Amino acid sequence: MDRGKVIGMKEAGMSTREVARATGHDRKSIAKVWKEYQLLSSQLGQPGADTKTLQARMTEEPKYNSAGRTRHKYTPESGGGTSKDPAHGRRAQTETDQQANP
């Protein structure tokens, strides 16, 4: 995500939803970037603030470790979820159901 582009669009008066649509990112991600930018911007004006460090933090990419995440493959064969049982998540028909819905 290009934080500078998101911040520029928000400063130009675009709503979070508009920025999300224009960039293809989730609204929550846009809101998080904007909120963090506003917090860091307010710290810039404080006496003794390390301007270069704050500016670098405003534009750096997020730091998180996604190496431990497991990939999920959703296919029609698996019922749309991770279970390989095609009846997963569906209630079994009882004899009464079968008589009512032949």
C-alpha positions in Angstrom: 0.0 0.0 0.0 1.3 3.4 -0.9 0.8 5.4 2.3 1.7 8.6 0.7 -1.0 8.2 -2.0 -3.6 7.4 0.7 -2.6 10.3 2.8 -2.7 12.7 -0.2 -6.1 11.5 -1.2 -7.4 12.0 2.4 -5.9 15.4 2.6 -7.6 16.3 -0.6 -10.9 15.7 1.1 -11.8 12.2 -0.1 -13.7 10.0 2.3 -12.2 6.7 3.6 -14.7 4.8 1.4 -13.7 6.7 -1.7 -10.0 6.2 -1.1 -10.6 2.5 -0.5 -12.5 2.2 -3.8 -9.8 4.1 -5.7 -6.9 2.1 -4.3 -8.5 -1.3 -4.0 -7.6 -1.6 -0.3 -10.0 -2.3 2.6 -11.6 0.7 4.4 -10.2 -0.4 7.7 -6.7 -0.4 6.3 -7.2 3.1 4.9 -8.6 4.3 8.2 -5.7 2.8 10.1 -3.1 4.6 7.9 -5.0 7.9 8.2 -5.3 7.6 12.0 -1.7 6.8 12.4 -0.7 9.7 10.1 -2.8 12.1 12.2 -1.2 10.9 15.4 2.3 11.2 14.1 1.5 14.6 12.6 0.3 15.9 16.0 3.6 14.7 17.5 5.6 16.7 14.9 4.6 20.0 16.4 5.7 19.0 20.0 8.9 20.5 21.3 11.8 18.0 21.2 10.2 15.8 18.5 12.6 13.9 16.3 11.2 15.2 13.0 13.2 12.8 10.7 12.2 9.7 12.6 8.5 10.7 12.7 8.5 11.5 9.0 10.1 8.1 8.2 7.5 6.3 10.4 4.7 8.1 8.4 5.8 6.7 5.1 7.3 3.3 5.9 5.5 0.0 5.1 3.8 -1.9 7.9 6.0 -4.3 9.8 4.4 -7.5 10.6 5.4 -11.1 10.3 3.1 -13.1 8.1 5.4 -16.2 7.9 3.4 -18.1 10.5 0.1 -17.8 8.6 -1.3 -20.9 7.0 -2.8 -20.7 3.5 -6.3 -21.8 3.0 -7.6 -23.0 -0.3 -11.3 -22.6 -0.8 -12.8 -24.8 -3.6 -16.2 -26.0 -4.5 -15.1 -29.6 -3.8 -14.5 -28.7 -0.2 -17.9 -27.2 0.3 -16.6 -23.7 0.3 -14.7 -24.1 3.5 -11.7 -26.0 4.8 -13.6 -29.2 5.4 -13.5 -31.9 2.8 -16.9 -33.3 3.9 -19.4 -32.0 1.3 -22.2 -32.1 4.0 -20.1 -29.9 6.3 -22.2 -27.2 7.8 -25.5 -28.6 6.6 -28.1 -30.1 8.7 -28.9 -33.7 7.9 -32.5 -34.4 6.7 -34.6 -36.2 9.2 -37.4 -38.7 8.2 -40.0 -35.9 8.9 -38.2 -33.5 6.5 -38.0 -36.1 3.8 -41.8 -36.8 4.1 -42.6 -33.0 4.0 -40.3 -32.3 1.1 -40.3 -35.4 -1.2 
